[in-house]
């Protein structure tokens, strides 16, 4: 796996490298810092008077889940969130008329076993392609507050082109949206929702733990195996992630190779155009439909 730091590579070349398993790390930019400051302000408002990095020492897991259930959707739908993503993409040379992104999500990872389910789900090793993501999807991840190697996210590069026995065949994105997404906050102690998982022992070492500055971001393929690092620090980790696809790659079905994903459904309807937030044209997104979007359509 190659790791490029502040590369001047064109977006076309960068995407090609990412589809091959490379990772790109970017220094903080004015737009990424603005997004993090927005997130910080929202976090500190809801957890006051407590330090949000130590909030687990002051309130119950149930109360924390209740607060996050309101906070996270507010951040997702805040108008400034999308504007900051637009700016980040433009700063890195992405063609906004061809680049589509999904809404940025706020994630949390609490120390120990305080809150690891539902609204603060601690992700086991997985590929996003097990969750119905297209193989041309590129993941973006960035910390909201300072982090360290004890509370970040890990990549497991030796599994990029190595099949893993997994339960993705039982996952359908449209069914998930219909039955499981909205009740995340109800899962405080355990999480019984269907989540694609490895079904064989994994050797997670060597692993790459990316520790960047607040507002720093890194990109990797949706096909890359990654996981939430067990938080052995004494502070909460807050992060932001979002995903992009390039219309030409969507149309041409260019992307990482599928080595083991068997899920159904597609996330193609989630992406918003970098210029005007319109969705991917139906004649193109329909290439990724398999009929289950009708089967699980809401009444």
VMD Tcl script that draws the C-alpha trace (Angstrom):
set ca {
  {0.00 0.00 0.00}
  {1.30 3.44 -0.95}
  {0.60 6.45 1.27}
  {0.75 9.85 -0.43}
  {1.05 12.93 1.79}
  {-0.12 16.25 0.35}
  {0.33 14.94 -3.18}
  {-0.08 17.28 -6.13}
  {-1.38 14.41 -8.25}
  {-4.43 15.16 -10.41}
  {-7.79 13.88 -9.22}
  {-7.97 11.39 -12.11}
  {-4.59 9.91 -11.18}
  {-5.40 10.00 -7.49}
  {-8.61 8.03 -7.97}
  {-6.76 5.42 -10.02}
  {-4.21 5.00 -7.23}
  {-6.94 4.71 -4.59}
  {-8.72 1.99 -6.60}
  {-5.45 0.07 -6.37}
  {-5.29 0.36 -2.58}
  {-3.32 3.56 -2.04}
  {-4.17 6.12 0.64}
  {-3.92 9.91 0.34}
  {-3.38 12.09 3.40}
  {-4.14 15.81 3.18}
  {-3.17 18.62 5.55}
  {-5.89 20.79 7.08}
  {-7.41 23.35 4.73}
  {-9.58 26.42 5.46}
  {-12.71 24.50 4.46}
  {-11.89 21.35 6.42}
  {-11.09 23.43 9.50}
  {-14.35 25.32 9.09}
  {-16.21 22.00 9.03}
  {-14.42 20.85 12.18}
  {-15.11 24.14 13.97}
  {-18.79 23.78 13.12}
  {-18.79 20.26 14.53}
  {-16.91 21.35 17.66}
  {-19.39 24.16 18.33}
  {-22.34 21.80 17.99}
  {-20.73 19.14 20.20}
  {-19.76 21.59 22.94}
  {-23.23 23.14 22.95}
  {-25.06 19.88 23.61}
  {-22.63 18.54 26.22}
  {-22.10 21.74 28.22}
  {-21.04 22.28 30.94}
  {-18.91 19.16 30.53}
  {-15.77 18.72 28.48}
  {-17.00 16.69 25.46}
  {-13.78 14.68 25.48}
  {-14.53 13.53 29.04}
  {-18.32 13.42 28.91}
  {-18.35 9.67 29.63}
  {-17.20 10.51 33.17}
  {-20.27 12.65 33.84}
  {-23.38 11.22 32.16}
  {-24.81 7.78 31.54}
  {-24.47 5.91 28.26}
  {-28.25 6.13 27.84}
  {-28.23 9.92 28.21}
  {-25.27 10.21 25.87}
  {-27.04 8.13 23.22}
  {-30.10 10.37 23.57}
  {-28.01 13.50 22.98}
  {-26.15 12.01 20.01}
  {-29.44 10.92 18.43}
  {-30.31 14.61 18.07}
  {-26.82 16.01 17.48}
  {-25.71 13.77 14.63}
  {-28.70 14.39 12.32}
  {-28.43 18.15 13.01}
  {-24.82 18.08 11.85}
  {-25.62 16.00 8.77}
  {-28.33 18.38 7.62}
  {-26.63 21.65 8.54}
  {-26.29 23.80 5.41}
  {-22.68 24.70 6.22}
  {-21.67 21.03 6.27}
  {-22.34 20.61 2.55}
  {-20.74 23.94 1.73}
  {-17.54 22.92 3.51}
  {-17.45 19.62 1.61}
  {-17.80 21.54 -1.65}
  {-14.85 23.71 -0.67}
  {-12.69 20.75 0.36}
  {-13.32 18.99 -2.94}
  {-12.56 22.10 -4.97}
  {-9.36 22.75 -3.00}
  {-8.10 19.26 -3.92}
  {-8.77 19.67 -7.64}
  {-11.99 17.67 -7.91}
  {-14.30 18.65 -10.76}
  {-17.48 19.56 -8.89}
  {-19.59 18.99 -12.00}
  {-18.45 15.36 -12.03}
  {-17.89 14.67 -8.32}
  {-20.81 13.54 -6.16}
  {-20.67 13.29 -2.37}
  {-22.88 11.96 0.38}
  {-23.66 13.95 3.50}
  {-20.89 14.15 6.12}
  {-21.49 12.01 9.19}
  {-20.22 12.62 12.70}
  {-18.80 9.53 14.43}
  {-17.84 8.89 18.03}
  {-15.64 6.30 19.72}
  {-15.83 6.21 23.52}
  {-13.19 4.82 25.89}
  {-13.59 1.22 26.98}
  {-17.10 -0.20 26.81}
  {-18.97 3.01 27.66}
  {-21.01 3.23 24.43}
  {-20.09 1.04 21.46}
  {-23.49 0.21 19.93}
  {-26.17 1.89 17.88}
  {-25.66 5.64 17.54}
  {-21.98 5.24 18.54}
  {-21.34 1.93 16.80}
  {-17.71 0.79 17.03}
  {-17.11 -0.69 13.62}
  {-15.58 -4.12 13.43}
  {-13.23 -4.82 10.48}
  {-15.25 -4.33 7.30}
  {-15.25 -3.04 3.77}
  {-17.82 -0.42 2.80}
  {-18.47 -2.52 -0.29}
  {-20.06 -5.10 2.07}
  {-22.62 -2.37 2.79}
  {-23.75 -1.95 -0.84}
  {-21.25 0.80 -1.70}
  {-20.08 0.91 -5.33}
  {-16.48 -0.08 -6.05}
  {-15.72 3.43 -7.29}
  {-16.60 4.95 -3.91}
  {-13.83 6.85 -2.15}
  {-14.00 7.31 1.62}
  {-12.85 10.51 3.34}
  {-12.09 10.55 7.09}
  {-10.98 13.39 9.38}
  {-10.73 14.05 13.14}
  {-12.74 16.81 14.83}
  {-10.44 17.00 17.87}
  {-6.85 15.90 18.38}
  {-6.46 12.14 18.38}
  {-3.74 9.57 18.91}
  {-2.97 6.00 17.94}
  {-5.17 4.70 20.78}
  {-8.43 6.19 19.49}
  {-8.19 6.56 15.72}
  {-9.16 4.29 12.82}
  {-7.09 1.48 11.35}
  {-6.60 0.21 7.81}
  {-5.65 -3.41 7.19}
  {-3.91 -3.22 3.81}
  {-2.91 -6.86 3.36}
  {-6.59 -7.73 2.93}
  {-7.17 -5.26 0.09}
  {-6.97 -7.93 -2.61}
  {-7.41 -10.94 -0.33}
  {-10.94 -12.45 -0.05}
  {-12.46 -12.80 3.39}
  {-15.34 -15.11 4.24}
  {-18.09 -12.72 5.33}
  {-21.84 -12.29 5.86}
  {-22.43 -9.54 3.30}
  {-24.82 -11.79 1.34}
  {-27.40 -11.11 4.06}
  {-27.19 -7.33 3.76}
  {-29.42 -5.14 1.60}
  {-29.03 -1.37 1.77}
  {-32.66 -0.57 1.06}
  {-33.85 -2.97 3.75}
  {-31.36 -1.41 6.19}
  {-32.75 2.06 5.51}
  {-36.30 0.80 5.98}
  {-35.77 -1.25 9.15}
  {-32.53 -0.40 10.94}
  {-31.12 3.08 10.31}
  {-33.73 5.04 12.27}
  {-33.53 3.04 15.51}
  {-29.79 3.31 16.11}
  {-30.20 5.22 19.38}
  {-32.23 2.36 20.86}
  {-29.15 0.11 20.84}
  {-27.15 1.20 23.89}
  {-25.72 -1.94 25.48}
  {-25.85 -4.25 22.46}
  {-26.56 -3.89 18.75}
  {-28.74 -6.56 17.14}
  {-29.00 -4.95 13.72}
  {-27.72 -6.88 10.70}
  {-24.13 -5.80 10.04}
  {-21.89 -7.58 7.50}
  {-19.04 -9.21 9.38}
  {-16.00 -11.39 8.76}
  {-16.81 -15.07 9.26}
  {-13.24 -16.24 9.68}
  {-10.42 -15.25 12.04}
  {-8.49 -12.22 10.81}
  {-4.90 -11.19 11.37}
  {-5.30 -7.44 11.76}
  {-1.56 -6.81 11.98}
  {0.21 -5.16 10.38}
  {-2.28 -2.30 10.49}
  {-1.96 1.33 9.52}
  {-3.26 3.82 12.06}
  {-3.50 7.24 10.48}
  {-3.07 10.04 13.00}
  {-3.52 13.45 11.43}
  {-4.16 16.96 12.71}
  {-7.63 18.35 13.29}
  {-9.05 19.06 9.85}
  {-6.54 16.78 8.18}
  {-8.22 14.21 5.95}
  {-7.34 11.02 4.25}
  {-8.90 9.18 1.35}
  {-9.08 5.44 0.79}
  {-11.08 2.99 -1.25}
  {-14.46 1.67 -0.12}
  {-12.95 -1.77 -0.75}
  {-10.23 -1.25 1.87}
  {-10.67 -3.25 5.07}
  {-10.81 -0.85 8.03}
  {-12.02 -0.79 11.61}
  {-12.55 1.37 14.67}
  {-9.49 1.13 16.91}
  {-10.48 -0.01 20.43}
  {-10.36 3.25 22.36}
  {-7.81 2.60 25.10}
  {-7.25 6.31 25.71}
  {-9.18 8.32 28.30}
  {-10.87 10.68 25.82}
  {-13.70 10.41 23.33}
  {-12.81 10.37 19.65}
  {-15.01 12.53 17.39}
  {-14.57 12.29 13.64}
  {-16.23 13.11 10.34}
  {-16.50 10.92 7.29}
  {-18.10 11.27 3.90}
  {-17.85 9.54 0.54}
  {-17.48 10.53 -3.09}
  {-17.92 9.02 -6.53}
  {-16.90 10.41 -9.91}
  {-19.61 10.34 -12.56}
  {-17.32 9.09 -15.34}
  {-16.18 6.19 -13.16}
  {-19.77 5.41 -12.19}
  {-20.82 5.36 -15.83}
  {-17.85 3.23 -16.90}
  {-17.95 0.99 -13.81}
  {-14.34 1.83 -13.02}
  {-13.21 1.18 -9.45}
  {-11.58 -1.26 -7.09}
  {-11.93 -4.98 -7.78}
  {-14.63 -6.89 -5.92}
  {-12.88 -9.71 -4.10}
  {-15.62 -10.90 -1.71}
  {-18.72 -8.66 -1.51}
  {-22.11 -10.32 -2.03}
  {-24.56 -7.71 -0.69}
  {-27.56 -6.41 -2.62}
  {-28.99 -2.96 -3.14}
  {-26.97 0.18 -3.83}
  {-26.10 3.47 -2.15}
  {-25.98 5.21 -5.54}
  {-29.05 7.29 -4.73}
  {-27.31 8.97 -1.77}
  {-24.72 11.01 -3.65}
  {-25.19 14.71 -4.33}
  {-23.61 16.66 -7.18}
  {-20.78 18.92 -6.09}
  {-22.33 21.96 -7.75}
  {-26.06 21.93 -7.05}
  {-26.70 18.89 -4.79}
  {-28.73 17.11 -7.48}
  {-28.69 13.31 -7.55}
  {-26.91 11.09 -10.06}
  {-29.02 10.92 -13.24}
  {-31.51 8.06 -13.13}
  {-30.29 6.52 -16.36}
  {-26.85 6.12 -14.78}
  {-27.81 5.14 -11.23}
  {-30.23 2.55 -12.64}
  {-27.18 0.62 -13.88}
  {-26.55 -0.30 -10.24}
  {-30.12 -1.26 -9.32}
  {-31.06 -4.91 -8.86}
  {-34.78 -4.72 -8.14}
  {-34.50 -4.70 -4.34}
  {-34.96 -0.93 -4.30}
  {-38.56 -1.60 -5.34}
  {-39.01 -4.56 -3.02}
  {-38.07 -2.48 0.04}
  {-39.54 0.84 -1.09}
  {-41.39 2.68 1.65}
  {-45.15 2.72 1.28}
}
mol new
graphics top color blue
foreach p $ca { graphics top sphere $p radius 0.5 }
foreach p [lrange $ca 0 end-1] q [lrange $ca 1 end] { graphics top cylinder $p $q radius 0.2 }
display resetview
